Protein backbone atom coordinates (compact mmCIF):
# COMPACT_ATOMS: atom_id res chain seq x y z
CA UNK A 1 0.00 0.00 0.00
CA UNK A 2 2.82 2.43 0.74
CA UNK A 3 5.12 1.50 -2.15
CA UNK A 4 6.21 4.72 -3.86
CA UNK A 5 7.34 3.36 -7.23
CA UNK A 6 5.53 0.73 -9.27
CA UNK A 7 6.35 -1.18 -12.43
CA UNK A 8 3.79 -2.01 -15.07
CA UNK A 9 4.00 -3.53 -18.56
CA UNK A 10 2.32 -0.31 -19.70
CA UNK A 11 5.57 1.55 -18.91
CA UNK A 12 7.67 -0.58 -21.24
CA UNK A 13 8.83 -0.54 -24.85
CA UNK A 14 10.33 -3.74 -26.29
CA UNK A 15 13.27 -3.37 -28.71
CA UNK A 16 13.08 -5.86 -31.59
CA UNK A 17 15.47 -6.66 -34.44
CA UNK A 18 13.90 -7.38 -37.84
CA UNK A 19 15.65 -8.91 -40.85
CA UNK A 20 14.81 -10.12 -44.34
CA UNK A 21 13.69 -13.70 -44.90
CA UNK A 22 10.90 -15.95 -43.70
CA UNK A 23 10.46 -18.22 -40.71
CA UNK A 24 13.67 -16.94 -39.11
CA UNK A 25 14.18 -16.58 -35.37
CA UNK A 26 17.94 -16.49 -35.03
CA UNK A 27 19.51 -16.25 -31.55
CA UNK A 28 21.81 -13.27 -30.92
CA UNK A 29 24.88 -14.78 -29.20
CA UNK A 30 25.85 -11.63 -27.32
CA UNK A 31 22.30 -11.14 -26.02
CA UNK A 32 20.90 -14.47 -24.77
CA UNK A 33 17.15 -14.64 -25.20
CA UNK A 34 17.06 -12.04 -27.98
CA UNK A 35 16.61 -12.79 -31.68
CA UNK A 36 16.88 -11.57 -35.24
CA UNK A 37 13.31 -11.93 -36.50
CA UNK A 38 12.01 -12.22 -40.03
CA UNK A 39 8.86 -10.21 -40.68
CA UNK A 40 6.49 -13.12 -40.01
CA UNK A 41 8.24 -13.85 -36.71
CA UNK A 42 8.17 -10.14 -35.86
CA UNK A 43 4.39 -10.19 -36.25
CA UNK A 44 4.18 -13.22 -33.96
CA UNK A 45 6.38 -11.55 -31.34
CA UNK A 46 4.36 -8.34 -31.42
CA UNK A 47 1.13 -10.30 -31.11
CA UNK A 48 2.46 -12.03 -27.99
CA UNK A 49 3.77 -8.81 -26.45
CA UNK A 50 0.48 -7.03 -27.02
CA UNK A 51 -1.41 -9.90 -25.37
CA UNK A 52 0.90 -9.56 -22.34
CA UNK A 53 0.08 -5.86 -22.00
CA UNK A 54 3.26 -4.39 -23.49
CA UNK A 55 1.90 -1.43 -25.47
CA UNK A 56 4.84 -0.57 -27.73
CA UNK A 57 7.85 -1.87 -29.62
CA UNK A 58 10.79 -0.11 -31.21
CA UNK A 59 12.12 -1.63 -34.41
CA UNK A 60 15.75 -1.91 -35.50
CA UNK A 61 16.40 -3.14 -39.02
CA UNK A 62 19.09 -5.38 -40.48
CA UNK A 63 19.29 -4.41 -44.15
CA UNK A 64 19.93 -6.67 -47.11
CA UNK A 65 22.71 -4.35 -48.26
CA UNK A 66 24.80 -1.43 -47.02
CA UNK A 67 26.20 1.53 -48.93
CA UNK A 68 27.52 5.04 -48.33
CA UNK A 69 24.06 6.59 -48.81
CA UNK A 70 22.22 4.28 -46.37
CA UNK A 71 19.73 3.70 -49.19
CA UNK A 72 17.75 0.87 -47.58
CA UNK A 73 17.08 3.03 -44.51
CA UNK A 74 14.52 5.09 -46.47
CA UNK A 75 13.59 2.62 -49.23
CA UNK A 76 9.90 1.83 -49.64
CA UNK A 77 10.75 -1.89 -49.44
CA UNK A 78 13.31 -1.47 -46.67
CA UNK A 79 13.21 -4.02 -43.89
CA UNK A 80 11.76 -1.67 -41.26
CA UNK A 81 9.12 -0.44 -43.68
CA UNK A 82 8.11 -4.03 -44.47
CA UNK A 83 7.95 -4.87 -40.77
CA UNK A 84 5.86 -1.81 -39.98
CA UNK A 85 3.22 -2.62 -42.58
CA UNK A 86 2.96 -6.23 -41.46
CA UNK A 87 2.63 -5.46 -37.76
CA UNK A 88 0.25 -2.57 -38.37
CA UNK A 89 -2.09 -4.91 -40.25
CA UNK A 90 -1.84 -7.78 -37.75
CA UNK A 91 -1.76 -5.85 -34.45
CA UNK A 92 -3.33 -2.46 -35.20
CA UNK A 93 -3.41 -1.42 -31.53
CA UNK A 94 0.35 -1.83 -31.03
CA UNK A 95 2.27 1.45 -30.76
CA UNK A 96 5.02 1.25 -33.37
CA UNK A 97 8.23 3.17 -32.79
CA UNK A 98 11.21 3.12 -35.12
CA UNK A 99 14.86 3.85 -34.59
CA UNK A 100 15.89 6.59 -37.01
CA UNK A 101 19.61 6.28 -37.63
CA UNK A 102 21.91 5.37 -40.49
CA UNK A 103 24.69 3.35 -38.85
CA UNK A 104 23.46 -0.17 -39.62
CA UNK A 105 22.70 0.87 -43.22
CA UNK A 106 26.03 2.59 -43.89
CA UNK A 107 28.92 0.58 -45.29
CA UNK A 108 31.28 2.36 -42.87
CA UNK A 109 29.05 1.97 -39.80
CA UNK A 110 28.89 5.61 -38.74
CA UNK A 111 25.63 7.42 -37.97
CA UNK A 112 26.00 9.95 -40.76
CA UNK A 113 27.44 10.73 -44.18
CA UNK A 114 31.23 10.85 -44.16
CA UNK A 115 33.08 13.70 -45.85
CA UNK A 116 36.89 13.53 -45.72
CA UNK A 117 36.63 11.02 -42.92
CA UNK A 118 34.31 13.16 -40.77
CA UNK A 119 30.55 12.99 -40.34
CA UNK A 120 28.85 15.81 -42.25
CA UNK A 121 26.08 16.91 -39.90
CA UNK A 122 23.96 18.94 -42.33
CA UNK A 123 23.99 16.44 -45.21
CA UNK A 124 23.07 13.71 -42.73
CA UNK A 125 19.99 15.68 -41.62
CA UNK A 126 18.51 15.37 -45.11
CA UNK A 127 18.80 11.58 -45.04
CA UNK A 128 17.44 11.30 -41.50
CA UNK A 129 14.38 13.31 -42.52
CA UNK A 130 13.81 10.93 -45.45
CA UNK A 131 14.06 7.93 -43.12
CA UNK A 132 11.56 9.39 -40.66
CA UNK A 133 9.05 10.22 -43.40
CA UNK A 134 9.36 6.74 -44.93
CA UNK A 135 8.74 5.13 -41.53
CA UNK A 136 5.72 7.31 -40.84
CA UNK A 137 4.22 6.53 -44.24
CA UNK A 138 4.72 2.81 -43.55
CA UNK A 139 2.81 3.02 -40.26
CA UNK A 140 5.10 4.26 -37.49
CA UNK A 141 3.34 6.12 -34.68
CA UNK A 142 6.60 7.47 -33.27
CA UNK A 143 10.02 8.03 -34.85
CA UNK A 144 13.05 8.00 -32.58
CA UNK A 145 16.20 9.69 -33.94
CA UNK A 146 19.24 8.15 -32.24
CA UNK A 147 22.02 9.63 -34.37
CA UNK A 148 22.81 12.67 -32.17
CA UNK A 149 23.28 15.04 -35.11
CA UNK A 150 22.70 18.68 -34.23
CA UNK A 151 19.32 19.94 -35.44
CA UNK A 152 17.90 16.59 -36.45
CA UNK A 153 14.67 16.93 -34.45
CA UNK A 154 13.81 20.17 -36.19
CA UNK A 155 14.67 18.72 -39.61
CA UNK A 156 12.52 15.65 -38.98
CA UNK A 157 9.62 17.65 -37.57
CA UNK A 158 9.64 19.93 -40.60
CA UNK A 159 9.78 17.03 -43.04
CA UNK A 160 6.94 15.17 -41.33
CA UNK A 161 4.74 18.26 -41.24
CA UNK A 162 5.45 19.02 -44.90
CA UNK A 163 4.21 15.52 -45.80
CA UNK A 164 1.00 15.91 -43.80
CA UNK A 165 2.33 13.65 -41.04
CA UNK A 166 1.99 16.08 -38.15
CA UNK A 167 0.40 13.34 -36.02
CA UNK A 168 3.63 11.33 -36.00
CA UNK A 169 5.42 11.86 -32.69
CA UNK A 170 9.17 12.24 -32.14
CA UNK A 171 10.94 10.50 -29.28
CA UNK A 172 14.41 12.02 -29.34
CA UNK A 173 17.50 10.26 -28.05
CA UNK A 174 18.41 13.60 -26.49
CA UNK A 175 21.00 12.54 -23.91
CA UNK A 176 22.79 9.66 -25.64
CA UNK A 177 26.23 9.12 -24.21
CA UNK A 178 29.30 7.64 -25.92
CA UNK A 179 29.04 4.59 -23.70
CA UNK A 180 30.95 1.34 -23.31
CA UNK A 181 27.63 -0.42 -22.68
CA UNK A 182 26.53 -0.59 -26.35
CA UNK A 183 28.79 -3.47 -27.40
CA UNK A 184 26.24 -6.30 -27.59
CA UNK A 185 23.78 -4.10 -29.51
CA UNK A 186 26.39 -3.23 -32.12
CA UNK A 187 26.99 -6.94 -32.56
CA UNK A 188 23.24 -7.58 -32.81
CA UNK A 189 22.58 -4.74 -35.25
CA UNK A 190 25.83 -5.20 -37.21
CA UNK A 191 26.41 -1.49 -36.70
CA UNK A 192 29.91 -1.06 -35.27
CA UNK A 193 31.93 1.64 -37.09
CA UNK A 194 34.71 0.22 -39.25
CA UNK A 195 37.08 2.99 -38.19
CA UNK A 196 37.14 5.46 -35.34
CA UNK A 197 34.36 5.90 -32.80
CA UNK A 198 31.28 8.03 -32.18
CA UNK A 199 32.60 10.41 -29.56
CA UNK A 200 32.44 13.25 -32.06
CA UNK A 201 28.63 13.25 -31.98
CA UNK A 202 27.60 11.23 -28.92
CA UNK A 203 27.96 12.81 -25.48
CA UNK A 204 30.89 12.73 -23.06
CA UNK A 205 29.91 10.46 -20.13
CA UNK A 206 31.30 13.11 -17.77
CA UNK A 207 28.78 15.79 -18.81
CA UNK A 208 25.42 16.14 -17.06
CA UNK A 209 24.72 19.84 -17.67
CA UNK A 210 25.26 19.27 -21.39
CA UNK A 211 22.53 16.63 -21.26
CA UNK A 212 20.09 19.22 -19.97
CA UNK A 213 21.03 21.59 -22.79
CA UNK A 214 20.53 18.86 -25.39
CA UNK A 215 17.10 18.04 -23.96
CA UNK A 216 16.09 21.70 -23.97
CA UNK A 217 17.19 22.10 -27.59
CA UNK A 218 15.31 18.99 -28.74
CA UNK A 219 12.09 20.04 -27.01
CA UNK A 220 12.39 23.49 -28.59
CA UNK A 221 12.77 21.83 -32.02
CA UNK A 222 9.60 19.78 -31.56
CA UNK A 223 10.45 16.60 -29.64
CA UNK A 224 7.35 15.09 -28.02
CA UNK A 225 9.42 12.81 -25.77
CA UNK A 226 13.08 12.71 -24.78
CA UNK A 227 15.37 9.86 -23.80
CA UNK A 228 18.40 9.20 -21.62
CA UNK A 229 20.66 6.39 -22.85
CA UNK A 230 22.06 4.29 -21.20
CA UNK A 231 19.77 4.12 -18.17
CA UNK A 232 21.47 2.57 -15.15
CA UNK A 233 24.88 4.34 -15.24
CA UNK A 234 23.09 7.67 -15.79
CA UNK A 235 20.31 7.64 -13.19
CA UNK A 236 21.54 11.00 -11.89
CA UNK A 237 21.16 12.48 -15.37
CA UNK A 238 17.74 10.88 -15.71
CA UNK A 239 16.60 12.51 -12.47
CA UNK A 240 17.87 15.91 -13.59
CA UNK A 241 16.20 15.59 -16.98
CA UNK A 242 12.91 14.59 -15.35
CA UNK A 243 13.03 17.68 -13.12
CA UNK A 244 13.95 20.04 -15.97
CA UNK A 245 11.29 19.19 -18.57
CA UNK A 246 7.54 18.66 -18.78
CA UNK A 247 7.54 16.20 -21.70
CA UNK A 248 7.56 12.43 -21.14
CA UNK A 249 11.01 11.02 -20.39
CA UNK A 250 12.21 7.60 -21.58
CA UNK A 251 15.30 5.68 -20.53
CA UNK A 252 16.97 2.82 -22.39
CA UNK A 253 18.19 -0.19 -20.41
CA UNK A 254 20.80 -0.96 -23.04
CA UNK A 255 22.32 -4.18 -24.31
CA UNK A 256 25.34 -4.05 -22.01
CA UNK A 257 23.11 -3.74 -18.95
CA UNK A 258 21.03 -6.67 -20.20
CA UNK A 259 24.08 -8.81 -21.02
CA UNK A 260 25.65 -8.25 -17.60
CA UNK A 261 22.51 -9.38 -15.79
CA UNK A 262 22.25 -12.42 -18.03
CA UNK A 263 25.92 -13.35 -17.59
CA UNK A 264 25.91 -12.94 -13.81
CA UNK A 265 22.65 -14.86 -13.38
CA UNK A 266 23.87 -17.67 -15.66
CA UNK A 267 26.79 -18.16 -13.26
CA UNK A 268 24.53 -18.16 -10.22
CA UNK A 269 26.01 -14.93 -8.91
CA UNK A 270 22.71 -13.01 -8.73
CA UNK A 271 19.00 -13.77 -8.69
CA UNK A 272 17.91 -12.93 -12.25
CA UNK A 273 14.31 -12.02 -11.53
CA UNK A 274 15.17 -9.94 -8.48
CA UNK A 275 17.97 -8.12 -10.32
CA UNK A 276 15.80 -7.33 -13.34
CA UNK A 277 12.93 -6.00 -11.26
CA UNK A 278 15.25 -3.99 -8.99
CA UNK A 279 17.08 -2.39 -11.92
CA UNK A 280 13.86 -1.44 -13.70
CA UNK A 281 12.35 -0.10 -10.49
CA UNK A 282 15.44 2.06 -10.02
CA UNK A 283 15.00 3.49 -13.51
CA UNK A 284 11.37 4.31 -12.80
CA UNK A 285 12.27 5.74 -9.38
CA UNK A 286 14.83 8.05 -10.99
CA UNK A 287 12.10 9.54 -13.16
CA UNK A 288 11.54 7.52 -16.32
CA UNK A 289 7.98 7.51 -17.60
CA UNK A 290 8.89 4.90 -20.21
CA UNK A 291 11.58 2.21 -20.22
CA UNK A 292 13.04 0.61 -23.32
CA UNK A 293 14.07 -2.84 -22.11
CA UNK A 294 14.79 -6.25 -23.59
CA UNK A 295 13.02 -7.67 -20.54
CA UNK A 296 9.63 -6.16 -21.43
CA UNK A 297 7.92 -9.44 -22.28
CA UNK A 298 9.50 -11.34 -19.40
CA UNK A 299 8.57 -8.67 -16.87
CA UNK A 300 5.02 -8.57 -18.19
CA UNK A 301 4.75 -12.29 -17.46
CA UNK A 302 6.18 -11.85 -13.97
CA UNK A 303 3.82 -9.00 -13.16
CA UNK A 304 0.69 -10.66 -14.52
N, C-alpha and C positions, 0 to 999 in steps of 0.2 A: 504493500500500500504506500510506503514512503519512498520507494525507489525513484530517484531523480531522473535517470536516463534510461530509456527503453529502446530496444531494437525491434524492428518489424521488417518483414520482407518488402513492405511498401517503401522503405527507405533505400532500397538497393537497386543497383544497375549491374547487370551481368555482362562482362566483356566476352565476346565470342569471335573466333577466327574462322572466316569463310574462304573456301578455295574452290577452284574449278573441279569438275568431275561429277560423279554420281555414286551414291552408296558409300561414301568415304567418311570414316570417323577415325582419323589417324592420331594416335597418342603423341603428345609433345613431350619428349624426353626430359627437358629441363623444367617442366611444369606438370608433375604427376597429377592425373585426373583431369587435365585439360586436353582439348583436341582441335585438330584442323578438320573442319566440317564442310562437306560438299553442300550444295544448296538444299537438297532434299533432307539431309541430316540437320542442317540449320533450322529448317521449318519444324522438324520433330523436336529439337531442343527448345525452341521458342514456345512451342505448344506446351511442353512439360513445365517450363518455367512459369508461363502464364497461369497454368492450373495450380501451381504452388503459391501463387500470389506475388510473384516478382513482376513488377509492372513494366520494366524497361530493360532493353539490351543495348549495348553499343557494339557496332560491327567494325572489325578490322579485316581488310582484304588481303589475300595473297594472290597477286596477279599472275596471269599466264606469261607475261613478258615484262621486261624492264627496259627503259631507255632514258635518255637525258632530258626528255620532255614530260616524263611521268604520264604518258598518254592514256594508259588504262585507268588512271585515277578518275578521269572525267569522261571516259567513253560510255556511250549509251549501253553497251553490252559488257561493261566492266563487272568485275566479280561482286563488288558491293551493290551496284545497281541491280544486278540479277537477284541477289539475296534479298534486297529490300522489297522488290516486287513480289517475290514468292511469299515472304513472311507477311506482307501487308494483306495479301489475298487470303492466306490461311488463318492468320491470327490478327484480325483487324483491330482488336482492342490493344494490342501490344504497342507500347511507346518505342519507336525506333529512333535510335541515336546513331550517328556515324562519326567516326574519327575522320577529320579532314586534315590530312598531311600528305606529303609526297615521298617520304623516305623509302617506304617499301616498294614504291613504283619507280624510283630512280635507279639507274644502273650504278651510280656511285654511292647510294645509301644516305645521302644528306637530305635534309628537310626542305631544301629549296634548290633553285637553279644555280649552278656554279658558273662564275665568270672569273677567269684567271685564278682558279683555285679557291675563290671565296664565294659564299652564298650571296646572290644579288637579291636583296630584300624586296625591291619594288617590282621586279619582273616576277618574282615568286608570288606576290599578291595576286597578280592576274590569274595565275593557274589555280591558286587556292579558291578564288571566287568561282571559277569554272567548276571545280570539284564540288563545292557546296551547292551550287545551283543544280548540278546533275543529280546529286543525292536527294535534294528536295523534290525534284521532278519525279524521281523514282519511288518516293514515298516516305522519305525521312521526316519525322516530326521535329527533330533537333539535330543541328550540325555542331560538331565540337572540334574547332581548330586547335591542333596540338603542336603546331610548328614553331610557335614563339617568334614569328616575324612581327616587326613593328607595324602597326596599322592594319593588321589582317582582319580584325573584327569589323572595323569600319568598311573595308573593301567588300567583305562578305555580306554585310548588312545592305550595302548599297546595291550589290548585284542581285541579291534575293528580292529586294523591293522592286527593282527595275523589271524583274521577270514576273511580278504579281505574286510573289511568294512571301509576302509580309507576315503570314502566319507561322512561318518556320522559325523556330527559336534557335538561339545561339548559346551554347554552353562553352565558354572560353576556358581553355587551359591557361589561366592567367598567371598563376604562380607555379610554373613548371621548372624545377631545378635540374641542373646538370648532375644527375645522381648516379651513384654506383649501383643502385638497386634496380636498374632497368635491364640487366643482362639477360635473364631468362626470356623476357618479352622480345628482345631483339633477335634471339634465337628463334622464338616462335613465329615472329612476323617476318623473318629474313630481312631485317632492316638495319643491321649494323653498318655504319659508314665504312667504306673501303679504306679511306685514309683520313687521318685527323680525328677530331671529336666535335661535339656540339656545344662546347662552352662559349662559342662566339655568339650564340643566340639563345641558349638556355641559361637559367639564372645561376649565379654563384651561391652554393649552399650556405655561405656565411651571411647572406643578405636578407634580412627580414623587412626592413623599411622599404627596400626596393620592391618587394612583393606587394606591399600596400599601394605603391605607386602604379604598378602594373595592373592591379585590380581596378583602381580608380580610372585609369585610362581605358580599359576594356569596357567598363560600364558606361563611360561617357561616349564610346563609339557604338554602343548598342547591344552589349552582351546582356542576355536575359538571366544567365547564371554564370558563376565563376567557379574555378576549380583550383585546389591545391594538390600538387603531385610532386613527390610521394606523400602518403598520409602520415604514417607512424613516426618517421624521423622529423617531421615538421608540424607536430601538434601545436607548438607554440605559434607558428605562423598561421595555422588554421584558426586558432583562437583569435588572433589579432585581425585576421580577415573578417571573421564572423562579426566582430565588434565594430568594424569600420564600414560595412556595407549593408544595405537593406535587401539586396537581391539574394536568391537562394545560393547556398555555398555547397559545392561538392568536394569530396576528397577521394583520391584514388589509392586504394590499397594495392600497391604495384606488385609486379611479378616477383621481385626479389623478396618482398615481405612474405608473399605466398610460399615461395620455394623454401625459405628458411623454416617456416612453421612445418611444412611437409617433411623436410629433412630431419628436423629435430624430433618430430613425433614418430617418424619411421624408425628412429633409433631408440625409442622409448624414453627420451630425455624430457619430454613434456606431454601433457594431456592435450591431444589435438583439439577436441571439442572445447575444452575450457580455454585454451589459448586463442582459438579463433573468436569465440564470443567475447573474451576480455579485450582483444585488440580492436574489434569492431565497436564495442561499447566505448572504448577510449576515444575512438575517432568521433563518434556521436557526441560524447561528453565535451570534446574540445570545440564542437560547434558545427559539425557537418550536418546539413539537412539531407544530403544524398551521399551514398557511398558506392563507388565503383569497386566491386570485389569479385574475385573468382570463386568465392565461397557463397555467392548469392543463393544458388539452388540448394546447397547443402544446409545453409542456415535456415532457409525457409522450411525445410523438412524438420529440422530440430525444433523450430519455434511453433510448428503446427500442433 
